[in-house]
Amino acid sequence: MRAVGFHSEPAQSTNASLNDPDSGQGSGDVFDSSSRLHPRAEIELYCQRNSHHLDNWFEPEEDEALNDFDARHDRYRQMLASFTGANARLALVLVPDASHIAEDLETLVSRLLELNRLDTEIRCTDPDRPDALQSGEQLLGLGGRSPQRQARIRDAIVAKASRGEVLGRTPYGYESGTDGLMKPVPVEAEIVKEIFETYAGPWHAEDSKPKGGPGLRAIARSLNDRGLLTRTGRPWSALAISGILKNRTYLGTYSRYGVRIAGSHEPLIEREIFNRAEAVTKTRKPIRRRATEPPYLLGGIARCDLCGRGLSGLTRRRSWKRTDGTSTSKSYRYYECPSRDARRERTEDVARHATWHADELEAAVLADIGGWGRRVQNKLKPVVGDSIAEEIADAEREFTRAVRAVASAYGTLNDLTAPLERLERSRSGSGAESAEKIDSEQLLADVQSDDIRVAKAAVAAVVERVIVGEDQVEVLPRF
């Protein structure tokens, strides 16, 4: 088969002559990673062993830098030109590995597809990874991000975890000691013990149903009434209490990045109390949001005017029986401030934190946006950077999954065309230049879209904040 050689390292003299019997070239260990030949010698030996006719070379000049991607691109275009035209002759492209023909995974896939359309391919002389896509998956990253460097970082993190050292934030009740291990914070530790003992309730026989103590909201309310705050200075919530009750760190067990070490630090909770609390949780029906629950239009931008906290989207479902015996149910969607204490607000004369029916609040905000005049519209400075970043990240994940699947023989190269095009489209929409091209009128139209995801992205682009009070709403445009 006719072949051409392509490599990106400087074309210096080979380590040894192919005709020198003492050089070791021709022995079975010639491709050992610690004694790889010069790229040219490796390609020549590959052709010799596989009966390929090496017809041409596309290699760097003596003074070309190893990471001169522009020069590599020019050589690639020269090679491609040799495969087209009236006197063109196709050939198998031989490279030592994928890193010699592309600097990142998306460039490699683009070139593989381009050559595939010409009915030719790239093959690696590395016997461990002769398939160029498999080689690229191992050696190249997206956008030039090195998978080897990422692997080294992961290894360093796992090594630290294997010693039980603190990684990231410590759980409430602990702090990082001078030795890097967790040690109790006395005041916080007492609150953690109180939470477990209160929720677990009195001891019960193993064969009986655990009654437990007060629920999550009641415990949070008790702590807040005494002026106790979380580590971040916020009031306690049912979600924060639930997170503490599920955390096995309080048993003295360290668990991070697949590493699990029992007895790595001082426990705050006895196992018997932890197990009782766990049993109580199982007997109480958890409130779960359905996977199909549509997103809340104002999520992330609606704020309570009293405390400034972001409003949470809540869904409550009610079921009842009709007079004819049949059952029915209905869902109610709310925006509610996490600081709200409904019981206290009903019984005491205190300021009320925001709580609104979702339909009413969203209708009020959309009506306000719809009433913006030309003066407001002209001053708008929409921000879509977050949505672009999310789109790029999602496109990168899809592309990486597709490459992994095709590299594992699930599909063909053509299956990478759509993921690659989506990745290129998402990236072309980012940067400073795209900010000038944002169509404010289109965004204002998208605000009223029936597609909740389109409408949510548009609202976030044109609205800085929605300040929500007990009975009034203020919409702040992005100026």
N, C-alpha and C positions, 0 to 999 in steps of 0.2 A: 504494500500500500504506500502511496506517495504521502510524505509527511513534511511538515515544516517545524522548525524549532523556535520557541519563544521563551525568553527568560529576561529577568530584570536586574540581575546582579552584574557588576562590571565584568566585561569579557577579558579576564586575565588568563594567564597560562593555566592549564589543567594541573591537578595535583600530581598526576602520573600519566604516562602514556598508556593508551589502551593496548599497545603491542608489548609492553614491558611485563614479562611474566612475574616479576618480583613485586609489582605494584599492588597486587591483591585485587585488581579489577578483573572481574570474571569469577571471583569466588562468591560464595553464597551470602557473605555478609557485606557486600559492597554498598547496600542501601541502608546499612545501620545508621540510625539518626546521629550517632556520635562521629561517624566517619563518612558523611555524604560527600560525593564527588562534586567538583565544580559543575554548575548547571549544564554547560555545553557537553562535558564528558558524560554526564549522566544521561542526557538525551541521546547522544551517539551510541552509548552502550545499549540503551533501551531499543533503539532501531536495529542494532546488530542482533539482539536476542530475538526480536519479533519479526524479522525480515521486512522491515519498513525501509523504503528508499527516502533518505533525507535529502530533500530537494532545495531547501532554502532556509535562511536564518533571519530572525528578527531579534537582534540582541542590542544591548546598550553600547554606547561609545565608551572609550577608556575613561573619560573624565565625567561620565554621567553619574549623578548622585543616586544612591539607592532608593530614596523616596521622591524622586523627580517624577511625579504622576503625570505631568504634562508631556514629558518625553515618552513615557510609557503609552499614553493615549495616542500620540502621533505614530508610534511604531505599530500599535494595534490597527489604526486606520490604514496604514500602509499595507499591512498584511491583509486586511479585509479587501482593499482595492485589488490585490493580486488574485482574489477569488472571484472577481466580477469583470465584466468587459468581454470584448470579442475573443481575446486569446487567453481567457482565464482558465485556470486548472485548479480544481478543488483539491484539498489535502487535509489530512488529519493534523490538528494542531497539538504539539507535544510541549508540555511545561513540567517543571519539577513538581510544583504543587500550585494550588489556586492563587496563592499570594503573589505569584510572579506575573499574573495577567490582570489582576484587579486589586484595588486597595480596600474595597469593602464588599459586602455580600450583595448589595443591590446592583453594583456595577458588574459583578461577576454574572449574576442572573441575566442582566440586560445583554451581555456579550454572548452568553450561552444561547439565549433565544435568537439573537441575531445570526449566529453561526448555524443554528438549527434550521433557520429559514433557508439557508444556503445548502442544506443537506450535508453539513460537516459538523465536527464536534471538537471539543478540547479533551485531551486525555492527559492524566498526570503520570509521570514516571515513578512516583512514590508507590511501591508495591502495597503498602498498607492502605492507601486511599487513592486508587487509580481513577475513581469517578470524581470529576471536577466539582460537582455540587457537594458531594460528601466532604471533599477536601476543604471547600469554602466554608461549609457549616462549622468545621472544626477550627479553622485558622482565621477566618474573617468575621468581623462584626458589622453591625449596621452603622452607617455613617462614619466609618473609620474607628468605631469603638472596638478595642481589642478584646476578644473573648478570653485570651490568655491572661490579660491584666485583671479582668473581672473574676476569673477563676482564682487568681492569686489573692485577691481581696476576700473572696468567699472562704478560701482556705485559712486566711489569717483570722477571720471572724470565728470560724468553727474551732480553731485552735484555742482562741480565747474562751469560747463557750465551754470547751472540754475541761477547762480549769475552773469552771464555775464563776468566772469573773463577770461583772456587770456589763451588759450591753444595752445602751440606750437608757431610757428612764427606768428608775426603780419603782416597784409597786408601792402604793400607799402603805406606810408602816415600816418601810425599809429605806436605807440610804447606802451609798457606796462607801465602804471603809477604805483605809489607807492601803490595804492589801488587795483592793479591787473586788473583794467579796461583799455580799450584802450583810448589813448589820441593822438591828431594830432601832427605830426612832421611838423612844419611850412614850411620848404623848400620843402619837399616831397609833402605836401598837395597842394601846389600851382601847382606842376607839374601834379598831379592827376586832378585838376580842369581844367587845360589847355587841357589835353588829352580829357576829356569829352566834353568840349565846342568846341574844334576844330573838333572832330569827329561828334558831333551832328549837327553842322552847324547852320545856321540861323533858326529862328522860322518859322514854316509852319502851315497852317490851318489843322485842324484835318481831313478834308475830302480830303486833297491832299496828294500826294505821297511825303514822305520826301526825299529831295535830299542829305542832309547831307554835311559834309565837306570832307577834304582829307581822304584817306584810311589809313589802319593800317600801311602799309610799309612807306607811306609818313610821317606819324606822327613820327614813329620810326627814320626815316632818319633825320627829323628836330631836334629831341632831340640830336641825335648823332653828328650832325654837330655843335651843340653848346657846345659839350664836356660834356653833361649830361649823367651820367651813372646810371644803376640800383643800387639797394642797395648792390648787390654782386660785384659791380665794373665792370660789363660787359656792352657792348653796348645794346641799346634797340633793340628789335625785334618785328615783327608783333604779335608773339605769346604772348609776355609780355604785349603789348598794349591790345590785345583781352582779356587777363585775368583780367586786370583792369576794362575794360568796362562791364564785366559780374558780377563783385563782388558787391553784394548788401550791403556789409559791409559799403560802402561809403554813404549809405542812413541813417546810424545810427542804422542799424539792426544787431543784433548778432545772428548767426545761427551756432551751432555746436552740434553734437551728438544728433540730434533730438530736441534740445532746440532752440527756436526762441524767441528773445526778441527785440521788436521794441523800439527805442529810448534809447538803453542801453548806447550809447556814442555819442559824437558830430559828426553829419554828415558832410561830406566834399562836397557832391553834392546835389543839390536840386532835388526833385523827377521829376519835369518837364523836366530837362535836362537829367536825367537818362533815362526817358521814351523815349525821343526823340532819344537818342543814341541807345536804344534798338530797336526802330522802324527802324532806318537806317540799323542796322545789319540785320534785317529780309528782307530788300529789296535787300541786296547784297548777291549774291550767295556764300555760304561758300565753301571752298575747303576741301573736306572730303576724307579720304583714305578708300577705299573699305575694307569691313571686310575680303575679300579673298586675300588681298594684301600680297604677300609672303614677308618674312622678308628680310632685307638687309644683305648680307653676312658679311660686314665689320662693321656693326653697333656696336658702343661701343669701337672700337679699332682704327678707322681711325681718324687722327688729322691733323688740318691745320698747315703747317710749319711756317706760318706767326704769328699766335696768339695763337696756341696750343689748340684751342677749338675743340671739337669733331664734325665731319662732320655729318650733318643730311641727312637722306634719303628722297628724294622728288620725288613725282610722278606727272607729268603733262600730261594732256590729251588734244589732239587736235582733233577737228571734222571739216570736210569740205565736200563740195558737189563735186561730180565728174561732168564731162561735160555731162554725160547722165542723170543727175538729182538725182542719188542715193547718199546716205550719207555714209560716212565712218569715222572711228576715229582710233587714235593710241595713245599708252601710251609711255611716255618717263620717264626713271628713272635716277635720278642724285644723286650724293653725293655733298653737298654744305656746306661751312662754314657759320654758322649763322651770322658772322660778315661781310659777303660780301655785298657790296653796288654796285649792277650792274650798276646803272645809273652813279654813281660817277666814277666808274672804266672806263666807256666808254668815259666820257667827260674830265677826268682829268688824269694827269700823276701820278698815285698813285700805290702803291704795290697792287697786286691782291691776294685776298684770294682764297683758293682752291675751284674749282668746276669741277667735272668730270662726264661724262656719266658713269652710274653704270657698264655697261658691260665692258667698257674699263678699269676702275680702278680695278674691280674684276679680269679681265683676267691678268692684269699686276701683281697683287699680287699673284695669283695662279701660274703664270709662275715663279715668283721669288722663291716661296716655292718649286716648282718642281725642281728648279736648285740647291737646297741645297745639298751639297756633304755629304759624310759619316762623315767628321770631324764635320760639323754643326749638323748633326743628332745625333751624339754621345754626343754632349754637351747639347742637348735639355733637359730642365726640364719642361715638360708640367704641366699645372695647370688646373685641372678639378673640383676644389672645388666648384666654383660657380654653375656649371652645376649639380653637385651632390646635392648641397643644394636646387636648384630649383626642382630637381626630387623628393627629400624627401618631400619638401613642397607640391608638387602636389599630391604625393602618400598619404600624410596625409589628404589632403582635400578630395580626392576620398574616402578614408577609412571612414572618419567622415560622409560624405554624405550617404554612404552605411549603416552605423550603424544607422543613424537617420531614414533612410527609413525603414529598417527592424524593428526597434523598434516601428515604427508607423504602423506596419502590412502590409507594402508594400514589399512583398518578404519573403524569408525564411532564416534561418541561413546559408544555403549553398551558398546564394548569397554573403556572406561575405568572402568566401574562396579566391577568386581571388584578391579583394582589400587588404586583409591581406597579401597574398603572395607577392604582388607588394610592399607593405610597407616594408616588411622584406628584400626583394631584394635590394631596394633602400638604406636602412640603412646599409646593409652589404657591400656596395660599398664605404662607407665613412670612414674617419679616416686616421691616418698616415700610417697604413699598406697598404691601397689601393694605396697610392701614389707610393709605390715601384712597384706596379703591372701594372702601366700605360704603355700601349704598344705604344711607340712612332711611330713605323712603321705603326701600324693600324691607328693611328690618321692622319699620313701623307697621308695614302690612303683615309681616310674619307674626307679629304680636297677636293678631286675631286668628291665626291659623288653627284649624281643627286638629292638626297634628300637635299633640301636647309637647313633644320634644322640640319641634321647630319653634313653637311659641315660647317655650321656656328659654331657649338659647337667645331668642330675639329680645325678650324682656331683660335678661341679664346683660345684654349688650348695650341697651339704651337707658337702663335704670341703675343708678348708683345704690340707692337704698329705698326701702319702703318702711317708714316709721309708723308703727301701729299702736294706737292707744285703745282705751276701753270702748270709745264710740267714734273715733276719728282716725283718718288715714292721711299720711303725707307722702307723696311720691317725689323722690329727688332724681331728676334727670342727670345723665352723665354730661357735664359741661367741661 
